[in-house]
Amino acid sequence: MIETPTAVALDIDGTLIDHDEGMSPAVVDAIRRTAARVPVILATGRAWSTTKPVAERLGLSAGGFVVCSNGARTLGYPDGAVVDERTFDPSTVIESVRRYAPNARMAVEESDGTYLVTAPFPEGDLGRDAKIRVVGDDELAPQPVTRLIIRDPEQSEDDFVRLAERLGLHGVSYFVGWTAWLDIAPEGVDKSTGLKVALAQYGLDPSGLVAIGDGRNDIEMLTYAGHGVAMGSSPDEVKVAADEVTKSVQDDGAAAILNRWF
């Protein structure tokens, strides 16, 4: 157990915000108190365009950092200046998806936060205020990207675990979401990649970092931190990777952890 945290890393969806985009006053208050004493770094699969409003809502201090796109982009807050960016060529993955999951929808993020999608995603999936443009497969990724999102609302989470195995994903990292959602990232890139960059800006060591998350894309972050905390609704493999399990997002689990120290 960390005696006094020197920084806190927080996933957003399923950790701070529920599936209805709700964030409780108790969580907001706990994070604001924490941010007044140590750096609070949002570490999310979201794009910068949908991460910034959350940071603003939480009242995070200017001069900090956020980790977006599952670690592929580390940006300064509030200006969005890119501190670190990792990209890859997704063309072979796109071809494999079309072969094994012909009805799947795919999306990539452009640098301005716009999502290029092969077909509309379910409402709110990419963020309620996200800018979206529908394009053909051949227009999806003419240049390297920070991540490729694969989504099929007609499939289950287990279906997508099997899809990831069938795709034979080599040379990339991937994360299966809480629903039929698959994030493809540059090889070796995960949230801990961005957190290393952010902590280096502060001159801090991960041994003093407390990280809280709920998804498979949080596992590396939880094991990298000095103290990793899984939300109560996390899949079993996330709970196993964590040092501690807190209550669910509906029960303000993140606030319960932060209130211990701040």
C-alpha positions as CSV (number, residue, x, y, z in Angstrom):
1,M,0.0,0.0,0.0
2,I,1.3,3.5,-0.9
3,E,1.7,5.7,2.1
4,T,1.2,9.0,0.2
5,P,0.5,9.0,-3.5
6,T,2.6,11.3,-5.6
7,A,0.2,11.2,-8.7
8,V,-3.1,9.6,-9.6
9,A,-4.1,8.1,-13.0
10,L,-7.8,7.7,-13.8
11,D,-9.6,5.9,-16.6
12,I,-12.8,7.6,-17.5
13,D,-15.6,5.4,-18.9
14,G,-16.8,2.8,-16.4
15,T,-14.5,4.3,-13.7
16,L,-15.6,8.0,-13.4
17,I,-18.5,8.0,-15.8
18,D,-21.2,5.4,-16.1
19,H,-22.7,4.2,-19.4
20,D,-25.3,7.0,-19.3
21,E,-22.5,9.6,-19.2
22,G,-23.3,10.4,-15.6
23,M,-20.6,11.4,-13.1
24,S,-21.6,11.7,-9.4
25,P,-20.9,14.9,-7.4
26,A,-19.0,12.7,-4.9
27,V,-16.5,11.6,-7.6
28,V,-16.1,15.1,-8.9
29,D,-15.4,16.4,-5.4
30,A,-12.9,13.7,-4.6
31,I,-11.0,14.3,-7.8
32,R,-10.9,18.1,-7.3
33,R,-9.5,17.6,-3.8
34,T,-6.9,15.2,-5.1
35,A,-5.9,17.4,-8.0
36,A,-5.3,20.3,-5.5
37,R,-2.5,18.2,-4.0
38,V,-1.0,15.9,-6.6
39,P,-1.1,15.6,-10.4
40,V,-4.2,13.8,-11.7
41,I,-3.8,12.3,-15.2
42,L,-6.7,11.1,-17.1
43,A,-5.7,7.9,-19.0
44,T,-8.4,6.9,-21.5
45,G,-9.3,5.2,-24.7
46,R,-11.1,8.4,-25.7
47,A,-9.9,10.9,-28.2
48,W,-8.6,14.3,-27.0
49,S,-11.9,16.0,-28.3
50,T,-14.0,13.9,-25.9
51,T,-11.4,13.9,-23.0
52,K,-11.0,17.6,-22.7
53,P,-14.6,18.3,-21.6
54,V,-14.2,15.7,-18.8
55,A,-11.0,17.4,-17.6
56,E,-12.8,20.7,-17.7
57,R,-15.7,19.3,-15.7
58,L,-13.3,17.9,-13.1
59,G,-11.5,21.3,-12.8
60,L,-8.1,19.8,-13.5
61,S,-5.3,22.3,-13.3
62,A,-3.7,23.9,-16.4
63,G,-0.2,22.7,-17.1
64,G,-1.1,19.0,-16.6
65,F,-1.3,16.1,-19.0
66,V,-3.8,13.6,-20.4
67,V,-3.2,10.2,-22.0
68,C,-5.6,9.5,-24.8
69,S,-6.2,6.8,-27.4
70,N,-5.1,4.0,-25.0
71,G,-1.6,5.5,-24.6
72,A,-0.9,6.4,-28.2
73,R,-1.2,10.1,-27.5
74,T,0.0,12.1,-24.5
75,L,-1.1,15.7,-24.6
76,G,-0.8,18.9,-22.5
77,Y,-3.8,20.2,-20.8
78,P,-5.7,22.5,-21.6
79,D,-4.0,23.4,-24.9
80,G,-3.9,19.8,-26.4
81,A,-0.3,20.2,-27.4
82,V,1.1,16.7,-28.4
83,V,3.9,15.6,-26.1
84,D,4.1,12.1,-27.5
85,E,2.3,10.2,-30.3
86,R,2.6,6.6,-31.6
87,T,1.1,5.5,-34.9
88,F,0.9,2.4,-37.1
89,D,-0.3,1.3,-40.5
90,P,-3.7,-0.5,-40.0
91,S,-4.2,-1.6,-43.6
92,T,-3.6,-5.3,-43.0
93,V,-5.8,-5.3,-39.9
94,I,-8.6,-3.7,-42.0
95,E,-8.3,-6.4,-44.6
96,S,-8.5,-9.1,-41.9
97,V,-11.5,-7.6,-40.3
98,R,-13.4,-7.5,-43.6
99,R,-12.5,-11.2,-44.1
100,Y,-13.5,-12.4,-40.6
101,A,-16.2,-9.8,-39.6
102,P,-17.7,-8.4,-42.8
103,N,-20.4,-6.5,-40.9
104,A,-18.2,-4.8,-38.4
105,R,-17.9,-1.1,-38.3
106,M,-14.5,0.5,-38.1
107,A,-13.2,3.9,-37.1
108,V,-10.0,5.9,-36.8
109,E,-9.2,9.2,-35.2
110,E,-7.9,12.2,-37.2
111,S,-5.5,14.6,-35.4
112,D,-8.3,17.2,-35.0
113,G,-10.4,14.7,-33.1
114,T,-12.7,13.8,-36.0
115,Y,-13.6,10.1,-36.3
116,L,-13.6,8.6,-39.8
117,V,-16.1,5.7,-39.7
118,T,-17.1,3.0,-42.3
119,A,-20.7,3.2,-41.0
120,P,-22.4,5.1,-38.2
121,F,-21.7,3.7,-34.7
122,P,-24.4,3.4,-32.1
123,E,-25.3,6.8,-30.6
124,G,-22.9,8.0,-28.0
125,D,-20.3,5.2,-28.6
126,L,-17.7,7.6,-29.8
127,G,-18.7,10.4,-27.4
128,R,-21.9,12.5,-27.5
129,D,-20.1,15.5,-29.1
130,A,-17.7,13.7,-31.4
131,K,-17.3,14.9,-34.9
132,I,-17.9,11.9,-37.3
133,R,-17.5,11.5,-41.1
134,V,-18.5,8.3,-42.9
135,V,-15.9,7.1,-45.5
136,G,-15.2,3.9,-47.5
137,D,-12.7,1.3,-46.4
138,D,-10.2,2.7,-48.8
139,E,-10.4,6.2,-47.3
140,L,-10.3,5.0,-43.7
141,A,-6.6,5.1,-43.2
142,P,-4.5,6.4,-46.1
143,Q,-1.9,7.4,-43.4
144,P,-0.7,5.8,-40.2
145,V,-3.1,6.2,-37.3
146,T,-3.0,6.1,-33.5
147,R,-5.7,3.4,-33.2
148,L,-8.3,1.5,-35.2
149,I,-11.7,0.8,-33.5
150,I,-13.7,-2.2,-34.5
151,R,-17.4,-2.4,-33.4
152,D,-20.3,-4.7,-34.1
153,P,-23.4,-4.0,-32.1
154,E,-24.9,-7.4,-33.2
155,Q,-22.0,-9.3,-31.6
156,S,-21.2,-10.0,-27.9
157,E,-18.1,-9.3,-25.8
158,D,-17.2,-13.0,-26.0
159,D,-17.6,-12.9,-29.8
160,F,-15.0,-10.2,-30.0
161,V,-12.6,-12.1,-27.8
162,R,-12.8,-14.9,-30.3
163,L,-12.6,-12.4,-33.2
164,A,-9.3,-11.0,-31.8
165,E,-7.9,-14.6,-31.8
166,R,-9.0,-15.2,-35.3
167,L,-7.6,-12.0,-36.7
168,G,-4.1,-13.1,-35.8
169,L,-3.0,-9.7,-34.7
170,H,0.7,-9.4,-35.1
171,G,2.7,-6.2,-34.8
172,V,0.0,-4.4,-32.9
173,S,-1.6,-4.3,-29.5
174,Y,-5.3,-4.8,-29.0
175,F,-7.9,-4.4,-26.2
176,V,-11.3,-6.0,-26.1
177,G,-13.9,-3.6,-24.6
178,W,-16.8,-4.2,-22.2
179,T,-19.1,-4.8,-25.2
180,A,-18.4,-5.8,-28.9
181,W,-15.6,-3.4,-29.2
182,L,-12.0,-3.9,-30.2
183,D,-9.2,-1.3,-30.0
184,I,-6.1,-1.8,-32.1
185,A,-3.0,0.2,-31.1
186,P,0.6,0.4,-32.2
187,E,2.7,-2.5,-31.1
188,G,3.7,-2.3,-27.4
189,V,1.5,0.7,-26.8
190,D,-1.0,0.8,-23.9
191,K,-1.9,3.3,-21.2
192,S,1.3,2.8,-19.3
193,T,3.2,4.1,-22.4
194,G,1.5,7.5,-22.1
195,L,1.8,7.5,-18.3
196,K,5.5,7.0,-18.5
197,V,5.7,10.1,-20.7
198,A,3.5,12.1,-18.4
199,L,5.3,11.1,-15.2
200,A,8.6,12.0,-16.8
201,Q,7.3,15.5,-17.4
202,Y,6.7,15.8,-13.6
203,G,9.9,14.0,-12.7
204,L,7.9,11.4,-10.8
205,D,8.4,7.6,-10.3
206,P,5.5,5.1,-10.9
207,S,6.1,3.7,-7.4
208,G,4.0,6.6,-6.1
209,L,1.3,6.4,-8.7
210,V,-2.2,5.2,-7.8
211,A,-4.2,4.1,-10.9
212,I,-7.9,3.3,-11.1
213,G,-9.6,1.5,-14.1
214,D,-12.2,-1.0,-15.0
215,G,-11.3,-2.4,-18.5
216,R,-9.0,-4.8,-20.1
217,N,-7.2,-1.8,-21.6
218,D,-6.4,-0.8,-18.0
219,I,-4.4,-3.9,-17.1
220,E,-1.0,-2.6,-18.0
221,M,-1.7,0.7,-16.3
222,L,-2.7,-1.0,-13.1
223,T,0.4,-3.2,-13.0
224,Y,2.6,-0.3,-13.9
225,A,1.4,1.8,-11.0
226,G,2.6,1.5,-7.5
227,H,-1.0,0.7,-6.5
228,G,-3.5,-0.4,-9.1
229,V,-7.2,-0.4,-8.3
230,A,-9.9,-2.2,-10.3
231,M,-13.5,-1.2,-10.3
232,G,-16.0,-3.6,-8.8
233,S,-17.6,-4.2,-12.3
234,S,-14.3,-5.1,-13.9
235,P,-13.8,-8.4,-15.7
236,D,-12.0,-11.0,-13.6
237,E,-8.7,-10.6,-15.5
238,V,-8.6,-6.9,-14.6
239,K,-9.4,-7.6,-10.9
240,V,-6.6,-10.2,-10.8
241,A,-4.1,-7.7,-12.2
242,A,-5.0,-5.1,-9.6
243,D,-3.7,-4.7,-6.1
244,E,-7.2,-3.9,-4.8
245,V,-10.8,-3.9,-6.0
246,T,-13.1,-1.1,-5.1
247,K,-16.8,-0.6,-5.5
248,S,-18.5,-0.1,-8.9
249,V,-18.8,3.3,-10.7
250,Q,-22.5,3.4,-9.6
251,D,-21.3,3.2,-6.0
252,D,-18.6,5.9,-6.4
253,G,-15.7,3.4,-6.2
254,A,-13.1,5.9,-7.4
255,A,-14.2,8.4,-4.7
256,A,-13.9,5.7,-2.0
257,I,-10.2,5.1,-3.0
258,L,-9.3,8.8,-3.3
259,N,-11.0,9.7,0.0
260,R,-8.5,7.4,1.7
261,W,-5.7,9.9,1.1
262,F,-7.2,13.2,0.0
